[in-house]
Amino acid sequence: MCGIVGYIGKRDVAPLLLEGLQRLEYRGYDSAGVVITSPKATGLKMVKAKGRVRDLEAKVPARFKGTTGIAHTRWATHGAPSDENAHPHMSDDNKVAVVHNGIIDNASELRAKLVAEGVVFLSETDTEVLTHLIARSQQSDLEDKVRDALRLIEGTYGIAVLHADFPDRIVVARNGSPVVLGIGDKEMFVASDIAALVSHTRQIVTLDDGEMATLKADDFRTYTTEGTRTTASPTTVEWEAASYDMGGHDTYMHKEISEQADAVDRALRGRIDDRFSTVHLGGLNLDAREARSVRRVKILGCGTSYHAGLIGAQMIEELARIPADAEPASEFRYRNPVVDPDTLYIAVSQSGETYDVLAAVQELKRKGARVFGVVNVVGSAIARESDAGVYVHAGPEVCVVSTKCFTNTTVAFALLALHLGRIRDLSVADGKRIIDGLRKLPAQIEEILAQEAEIKKIAEEYADARSMMFIGRVRGYPVAREASLKLKEVSYIHAEAYPASELKHGPLALIEPALPTVAIVPDDDLLEKNRAAMEEIKARSGRILAVAHQEQEKADRTIVVPKNEDELDPILMGIPLQLLAYHTALALGRDIDKPRNLAKSVTVE
């Protein structure tokens, strides 16, 4: 997996493909490649390189001309990063080239069969299997050749295919990995992410699983993998190309942290109903009678989205008094869960394409469950598969590490909790109290961001730590988990999060001066309990950085966060810890926007 770009039209294709790959660099990758052709060409021309897109660009010869092409940035799944394992992959007759996101589960079996038939493989990848299957098909047109090959494949894929004998078209297909078509003026684009398209067109078509498409310069058609025509109407993308620019910041992560006040304001805009002290969430399709019939809420996400779900579950329990919990989607779908018709399932994903979450949604739908989506990308697979849902409106998030989308997702959960609460037993006064708190968030976020210089100094003090502990209780614990993940992701410092109440049940054995602890200490009914946990750490000579609403006597350093309503405090308390992770990584010279081994959208298992 990682990023796919393709173009067919009249323009010189190589610069367009390289630009598209640069737009997708944020997704994380280890190699890149491009293959081109044109109606007048005698075959396919390909260049591949281990490393960054700039390394590929340096290898592209001056006379590398064509009007049709596909390109790819690879994140290794089968075979180490290398020129040979980079996509595209070419058939042994040099007629077929394929780029592929996903994993072919039966690749080993198919490879063994092809080798027995005399095929010589040049890479270790599963994708090369698909290339040879297409090349060996006896069908007369490219669409049927691709369809023949896909019938033999088990697994996930988003693919784009070129064939030297069909230079007037690109054939693409999707099963579990995103494929988006861009509709231009006598030119067509394809990509795995709209980020590669928006500088050229804002008219897009998103393929569904089991769907294929043929792109020609002046037309496109969509159909199922069985050959039945489908109807695809282009939609207009909200985001413009400028949304993906760095905007004067040194990194996308810094830009996105700094955008959070505006992003939260956008999430709230038009949704607050002062008359009834509630909110309007137009995408929910949940009337009062249905809302009152919900007996439990189960939230499913992965990584940062799972942590946002933990915060969301607490908000729903506190405000709506509905039992709620969150679980990693990657675990949920494999434990044969009991699917209850009175449970509302909520799928959380920034991209809306996270494979583990999407697969859980599909399994739940198969069992008749009601599934809501909380996603950022309009028209994404999870948004389309869900019965209803809430868009978080964070805007494009380019850095692999999620910041503003996490914050906006927690705000979306606050809105949902308030909506459900006011339908049930939450009073008008409490509804107004939460609304007043939500309205304070943008200004309070700005207040936190104004402390960046001081947080940078603190980060530099802690950057030499080999490991860090993050602790919190109840509302603070999900914040600790997300902060621990942020530090790991971007700085590569080992970190783990524990409930503060669990310290004495084992983790205290780790406490020493070399292991700093970050304590999340909201000014709520557990304040004294959290202070007692800090006492335990100080008694063992541990260093403490507190994130709190007031200076903490037992902490070596305190980052003071403005106080909101107790239920909303977790939204704010994570933001200074994003800056802590950022400046720690900066002090260590890390590749902040593209942390090693990580990808933005995880569309494989």
Secondary structure by P-SEA (a helix, b strand, c coil): ccbbbbcccccccaaaaaaaaaaaccccccccccccccccccccccccccccaaaaaaaccccccccccccccccccccccccccccccccccccbbbbbcccccaaaaaaaaaaaaccccccccaaaaaaaaaaacccccaaaaaaaaaaaccccccbbbbbcccccbbbbbbccbbbbbbbcccbbbbccccccccccccbbbbbcccccccccccbbbbbcccbbbbbbbbbbbccccccccccccccaaaaaaaaaaaaaaaaacccccccccccccccccccaaaaaaccbbbbbbcaaaaaaaaaaaaaaaaccccccccccaaaaacccccccccbbbbbbbcccccaaaaaaaaaaaaabbbbbbbcccccccccccccccccccccccccccccaaaaaaaaaaaaaaaaaaaaccccaaaaaaaaaaaaaaaaaaaaaaaaaaaaaaaaaaaccccbbbbbbcccaaaaaaaaaaaaaaccccbbbbcccccccccccccccccbbbbbbcccccaaaaaaaaaaaaaaabbbbbbbcccccccccccbbbbbccccaaaaaaaaaaaaaaaaaaaaaccccccccccccccccc
